[in-house]
Amino acid sequence: MTRIKKKRTTPKPIFLDVPRRSEKLADPDSYESRKRRNQEQKKKHKSVYEKAREAEQSAGTDDQQRNTPLADKIRRIKRAEEARKAAAEEK
């Protein structure tokens, strides 16, 4: 046989002065507001369509020349080498 434990009940319900959720969200330092802010800032995963579209755009930008000083310098050096090779072949 099992014994039934006595339940401790109070004659009056206890009402605590707990702030509502809206009041917690109004306070910028509360746990609720920090949790909501972090959920909004959380990284969103992209759909397959968006990933494919970005891949197409990035492939299109690779064909374009980069306009940086180093890239210009490398192009000048390559042109000079090609000119030297062309001059050497003509002789």
TITILUM-63435 format. One record per residue (C-alpha): residue number from 1; x, y, z. Coordinates in Angstrom, 3 decimals, m for minus. Each point is the difference from the previous one (the first is absolute). Layout:
ATOM pos        x        y        z
ATOM NUM        X        Y        Z
...
This chain:
ATOM pos        x        y        z
ATOM   1    0.000    0.000    0.000
ATOM   2    1.148    3.502   m0.747
ATOM   3   m0.545    2.910    2.186
ATOM   4   m1.393    3.201   m1.419
ATOM   5    2.031    3.072    0.851
ATOM   6   m1.785    2.893    1.609
ATOM   7   m0.316    3.069   m2.161
ATOM   8    0.800    3.262    1.631
ATOM   9   m2.593    2.440   m1.128
ATOM  10   m0.409    3.560    1.087
ATOM  11   m3.394    1.438    0.661
ATOM  12    0.787    3.194   m1.945
ATOM  13    1.696    0.116   m3.393
ATOM  14    3.316    1.841   m0.076
ATOM  15    0.190    2.841   m2.527
ATOM  16    3.478    1.287   m0.608
ATOM  17    0.667    3.362   m1.533
ATOM  18    1.649   m1.326   m3.163
ATOM  19    0.443    2.355   m2.949
ATOM  20   m1.793   m0.873   m3.197
ATOM  21    1.861   m1.115   m3.111
ATOM  22   m0.629    3.339   m1.716
ATOM  23    1.554    1.781    2.969
ATOM  24    3.011   m2.317   m0.155
ATOM  25    0.431    0.671   m3.715
ATOM  26   m0.123    3.749    0.627
ATOM  27    3.069   m0.264    2.248
ATOM  28    3.071   m0.253   m2.314
ATOM  29    2.095   m1.906    2.564
ATOM  30   m2.544   m2.676    0.860
ATOM  31    0.448   m3.616   m1.013
ATOM  32   m3.076    0.073   m2.247
ATOM  33    1.101    3.039   m1.996
ATOM  34    3.587   m1.283   m0.372
ATOM  35   m1.354   m3.368   m1.175
ATOM  36   m2.256    1.626   m2.603
ATOM  37    2.803    2.294   m1.224
ATOM  38    2.366   m2.965   m0.411
ATOM  39   m2.614   m1.986   m1.919
ATOM  40   m0.441    2.909   m2.403
ATOM  41    3.754    0.319   m0.506
ATOM  42    0.476   m3.737   m0.422
ATOM  43    1.393   m1.053   m3.358
ATOM  44   m2.737   m0.896   m2.432
ATOM  45    0.622   m2.969   m2.291
ATOM  46   m0.371    0.731   m3.681
ATOM  47   m2.238   m1.981   m2.289
ATOM  48    1.395   m2.117   m2.822
ATOM  49   m1.289    2.560   m2.502
ATOM  50    1.851    2.863    1.721
ATOM  51    3.218   m2.029    0.176
ATOM  52   m0.191   m0.808   m3.729
ATOM  53   m0.736    3.625   m0.882
ATOM  54    2.994    1.220    2.017
ATOM  55    2.227   m2.600   m1.654
ATOM  56   m1.068    1.263   m3.433
ATOM  57    0.663    3.598    0.997
ATOM  58    3.417   m0.811    1.445
ATOM  59    0.907   m1.940   m3.172
ATOM  60   m0.908    3.073   m2.022
ATOM  61    2.201    2.276    2.100
ATOM  62    3.019   m2.305   m0.377
ATOM  63    0.070    0.755   m3.724
ATOM  64    0.303    3.712    0.633
ATOM  65    3.453    1.433    0.586
ATOM  66    0.901    1.148    3.446
ATOM  67    0.897    3.646    0.129
ATOM  68    2.656    0.043    2.682
ATOM  69    3.549    1.365   m0.133
ATOM  70    1.528   m3.446    0.408
ATOM  71   m2.138   m1.466   m2.801
ATOM  72    0.992    2.902   m2.283
ATOM  73    3.672   m0.570    0.818
ATOM  74   m0.265   m3.717   m0.809
ATOM  75   m1.714    0.803   m3.327
ATOM  76    2.780    2.476   m0.919
ATOM  77    2.674   m2.582    0.806
ATOM  78   m1.753   m2.655   m2.094
ATOM  79   m0.359    2.408   m2.948
ATOM  80    3.696    0.867    0.245
ATOM  81    0.953   m3.713    0.047
ATOM  82   m2.243   m0.714   m3.013
ATOM  83    1.543    2.935   m1.873
ATOM  84    3.514   m1.313    0.768
ATOM  85   m0.964   m3.509   m1.182
ATOM  86   m1.562    1.410   m3.195
ATOM  87    3.123    2.089   m0.681
ATOM  88    2.254   m3.034    0.643
ATOM  89   m2.023   m2.158   m2.409
ATOM  90    0.197    2.624   m2.775
ATOM  91    3.807    0.104    0.140
